Amino acid sequence: MEGVRGYMGRVFAVTLEGKIYSCKHCGTHLALDDDIVSKSFHSRHGKAYLFSKVANVTLGEKEERMMMTGSHIVVDIFCVQCGSTVGWKYETAREKSQKYKEGKSVLERYHRSCHRFKISGPDGSNYWVSHGPHLGGSDADDV
């Protein structure tokens, strides 16, 4: 689900209900805890979570990136409200074993180089720990 632009370009963000992950910069709702596929992902900047769906994002241009798990066609995703880069979406995975990522999005939890969090957890903190079962996996671009 993406954000919706209404009359004269005004942004109408969807309000999510439940345990919510939101943009650290502006508080816009991005995803639900129930939609996490894996908390074991890594970006080039730090830890990240793989979600089956996200909300209130806009998509960048498709590009091929070499990641730890092989070549993927991805698009960067941006907060619909403030425009901050919050992660990426997998469009196409080249490796058969990575096809499960297609259509799913990664939200970056922490940007190591600038020492800033990109998303807030459901309790308002920068990191929220859940002990529920999730699939393993990791990926990073530009490896």
N, C-alpha and C positions, 0 to 999 in steps of 0.2 A: 504494500500500500504506500502511496506517495502522498505528499501534501497536495492540496488543491488550491489553485490560484483562482480567485473570484473576480468580481467586478473591478476594473481599472488596475489589475495586477496585485490587488490586496491578497495576502496569504491567509488562507483558512486552514489552520492546523487541526488535525483530529485529536481529540482527547481520549487517551487510553485509560482503562480501568484495570486495576490489579497491581502487581509488583512491577513498577515501571522503571526503565532505564531512560534517562533524559540527557539532552545536550547540556554539558557543564557550563557553557557560555551563556545560554539564554533560558534554559529550563524546558525547552520544547520536548514533548514526549517522543521517544524514538522506537521503543520496543518493550515487550513484556517478558518477564522472567520465564513464563510458560513457553515462550518461543525459542529459548536457547537450545541449540543443538550440541554445542561444545564450548567449554570455558578453557580449553587447552590450546587455543590458537595464539600465534605470535605474529606481530607485524614487524617491520624493520625498526619501529620505534618502541616496541614494548608489547605487553600482553593485550590480547583481544578476545572477543567472544564471537562465535558463529551463531547467527539467528536464522530461523526458517523464514521470518518476515520482519520487516521494519516499517515504520510509518513516518510521515512528515520529513521525507528526504527528497532531494532532487538528484538526478543522475548526471554524471559527467560523460565524456566521450569514451567510446569503447577503445581499449588498447590491449595489446598482448604484453603480458609480464611473465618473466621467468621467476618462479617462486621455489621454495624449498621442495615442494611436491611436484614440480614440473611447470610446463607452460600453461597459462590460463588466459582467456579473454575476460577482462574485468572492466568495470566502470567505477570511478570514485563516487562516493555518496556524500552529500552535503546537507546540513540542517536546513530545512526549508525556511526557517525564521531568520537565522543570523548568517547563514552561508558558510559556517565552519565545516571543514572536512572532518567527518566522523568515522569514515571507514571506506569499504569498497564492497561491491556486489560481484559475485561470480556469474558471468554470462555463459562461458563455455570452458570446460576442462578438457584438455587434450588426452590425458591419461585415463584409461577406463576405470581405474580404482578411485579416481577423484571426481567422477561424474555426480556423486551425491552432493557436491558443493554447488552445482548449477542452480541458479535462481535464489541462492541463499546469500545473506549479507554478513559481513564482518564489521563489528563496531569496535574501534580501537579504545581500549580502556585508559591507556596512559601513553603519553608522548615523552619518551626517555630524553631526547636531546633538548627539549625546552622545559623539562620537568613540570609538565602540566597534564592534568587529567582532561580527557575529552568527553567522557560520559559520567554521569552520576548514577549510583545504584538506587534501588527501590527505597532504601531508608534515608536517602539524601546524602549518603556518604560517597566518597570517590570510589569505593570498592565495596561490593556486597558479596558475602560468601554464602553459598547455598550448598548443602551437602547432598542434593538430589543427583540421580544418575544422569550422566551426559556422555555422549560419545567422545572419544579422544581424537586428537588431530592437531596439526600445527601447520602454519604457513607463514611465510614472510616474502615480501616482494624484494626485488633487486638483490638477490643473494648471489 
